[in-house]
Amino acid sequence: MSEGAHELSVSCTIAAPRATCWAVWTDRKAEWFCPKPWRAEVIEEDLRPGGRSAVQMFGPDGEETGPMEGVFLEVVPGQRVVTTDAYAAGWVPQTPFMTAIWTFADEGEATRFTATARHWDAEAKARHEAMGFHPGWDQMMAQFKALCEGAAG
């Protein structure tokens, strides 16, 4: 399989420096991580390879997800974060759905932010699309951009 074969991705230019975007990503996840009116609660974010990543989402009518449980594979502060749900903390295997790749790159005075969901196969990618990947992740991206630009302003 070639890189990108089973990927879904969103990207935008944010009128804020990378350091600001990184701080919003690490410190304000509950404010942008899921499309409103849903809300996210960070259970744990141990930002190091092998560290636990756990977030639960709550809907406006009492719906709940997860928690979405995984581990960090790579953390390069201010540049790149890679997580996967193929493992729970302690490298405990679980049924995988995707690996998420979050990148931050300088684009002049701004930041290019990209969020990629890399799936194991075409069926998982199609399932994520049917779940509303683009409306959901597009809104998440817009919320993130607004918080970053507000923090930089």
C-alpha positions as CSV (number, residue, x, y, z in Angstrom):
1,M,0.0,0.0,0.0
2,S,1.3,3.4,-0.9
3,E,1.3,6.3,1.6
4,G,-1.9,8.1,1.2
5,A,-3.9,5.2,-0.2
6,H,-6.3,5.1,2.7
7,E,-6.0,8.7,4.0
8,L,-8.5,11.4,4.7
9,S,-7.0,14.8,5.4
10,V,-7.9,18.5,6.2
11,S,-5.5,21.4,6.1
12,C,-5.7,25.2,6.5
13,T,-3.5,28.2,6.9
14,I,-3.8,29.9,10.3
15,A,-2.8,33.5,10.9
16,A,-0.8,32.7,14.0
17,P,2.7,31.5,14.7
18,R,3.4,27.8,15.2
19,A,4.1,28.2,18.9
20,T,0.6,29.6,19.4
21,C,-1.0,26.8,17.4
22,W,1.0,24.2,19.3
23,A,-0.2,25.7,22.6
24,V,-3.8,25.6,21.5
25,W,-3.4,22.0,20.3
26,T,-1.9,20.8,23.6
27,D,-3.7,23.0,26.2
28,R,-7.1,23.7,24.7
29,K,-8.2,20.5,23.0
30,A,-11.5,20.4,24.8
31,E,-12.5,23.6,23.0
32,W,-11.9,22.4,19.4
33,F,-11.5,18.7,19.2
34,C,-15.1,17.8,18.2
35,P,-17.7,19.7,16.2
36,K,-20.0,21.9,18.4
37,P,-22.6,21.4,19.9
38,W,-20.7,18.2,20.9
39,R,-18.0,18.7,23.5
40,A,-14.7,16.9,24.3
41,E,-13.2,16.0,27.6
42,V,-9.6,15.1,27.7
43,I,-9.1,12.2,30.1
44,E,-5.3,12.0,29.6
45,E,-2.7,13.3,27.1
46,D,0.7,12.0,28.0
47,L,2.6,13.7,25.2
48,R,5.5,11.2,24.7
49,P,5.9,8.1,22.5
50,G,4.0,5.3,24.2
51,G,2.0,7.9,26.3
52,R,-1.8,7.5,26.7
53,S,-4.2,9.6,24.6
54,A,-7.8,9.4,25.8
55,V,-10.6,11.7,24.9
56,Q,-14.4,11.3,25.4
57,M,-17.0,13.2,23.5
58,F,-20.5,14.2,24.7
59,G,-23.4,15.1,22.5
60,P,-26.0,17.8,23.2
61,D,-28.7,15.2,23.9
62,G,-26.6,13.1,26.3
63,E,-24.9,11.0,23.7
64,E,-21.4,9.7,24.6
65,T,-18.5,8.2,22.6
66,G,-15.7,6.1,23.8
67,P,-13.5,7.1,25.3
68,M,-11.3,7.2,22.3
69,E,-8.3,5.5,23.6
70,G,-4.8,5.2,22.0
71,V,-1.2,6.0,22.3
72,F,1.2,8.6,21.0
73,L,3.7,7.2,18.5
74,E,5.7,10.3,17.8
75,V,5.8,13.8,19.4
76,V,7.9,16.5,18.0
77,P,6.9,19.7,19.9
78,G,5.6,22.4,17.6
79,Q,5.9,20.2,14.5
80,R,4.2,16.9,14.5
81,V,2.2,14.5,16.6
82,V,1.2,10.9,15.6
83,T,-1.3,8.9,17.6
84,T,-2.9,5.5,16.9
85,D,-5.9,3.6,18.4
86,A,-4.2,0.3,17.5
87,Y,-3.0,0.2,21.1
88,A,-4.2,1.3,24.5
89,A,-1.7,2.5,27.1
90,G,1.0,-0.1,27.9
91,W,1.0,-1.3,24.3
92,V,-2.2,-3.3,24.8
93,P,-3.5,-4.3,21.4
94,Q,-7.0,-3.2,20.5
95,T,-9.0,-3.2,17.3
96,P,-7.4,-0.5,15.2
97,F,-9.3,2.1,13.2
98,M,-6.8,4.8,12.3
99,T,-3.5,6.6,12.9
100,A,-3.8,10.3,13.2
101,I,-1.0,12.6,12.1
102,W,-1.1,16.3,13.1
103,T,1.5,18.6,11.5
104,F,2.4,22.2,12.0
105,A,4.6,24.0,9.4
106,D,5.6,27.6,8.9
107,E,3.9,29.3,6.0
108,G,5.4,32.9,6.0
109,E,4.1,34.5,9.2
110,A,1.3,31.9,9.4
111,T,1.1,28.2,10.2
112,R,0.0,25.4,7.8
113,F,-1.9,22.9,10.0
114,T,-2.8,19.5,8.6
115,A,-4.8,16.7,10.3
116,T,-4.6,13.3,8.6
117,A,-6.5,10.1,9.4
118,R,-4.6,7.1,8.0
119,H,-6.7,4.0,7.9
120,W,-5.7,0.3,7.7
121,D,-7.8,-0.5,4.7
122,A,-10.3,0.9,2.2
123,E,-13.3,-0.3,4.2
124,A,-12.2,1.6,7.4
125,K,-11.6,4.8,5.2
126,A,-15.1,4.4,3.7
127,R,-16.6,3.9,7.1
128,H,-14.9,7.1,8.4
129,E,-16.2,9.0,5.4
130,A,-19.7,7.7,6.0
131,M,-19.5,8.7,9.7
132,G,-19.1,12.3,8.4
133,F,-15.3,12.7,8.3
134,H,-15.4,15.9,6.2
135,P,-18.2,17.8,7.9
136,G,-16.8,16.9,11.3
137,W,-13.1,17.4,10.7
138,D,-13.7,20.5,8.6
139,Q,-15.6,22.0,11.6
140,M,-13.0,20.9,14.0
141,M,-10.4,22.6,11.8
142,A,-12.4,25.8,11.7
143,Q,-12.8,25.8,15.5
144,F,-9.0,25.2,15.9
145,K,-8.2,28.0,13.5
146,A,-10.5,30.5,15.2
147,L,-8.9,29.7,18.7
148,C,-5.4,30.0,17.3
149,E,-6.1,33.3,15.6
150,G,-7.9,34.6,18.7
151,A,-5.0,33.6,20.9
152,A,-2.5,35.3,18.5
153,G,-4.6,38.5,18.2
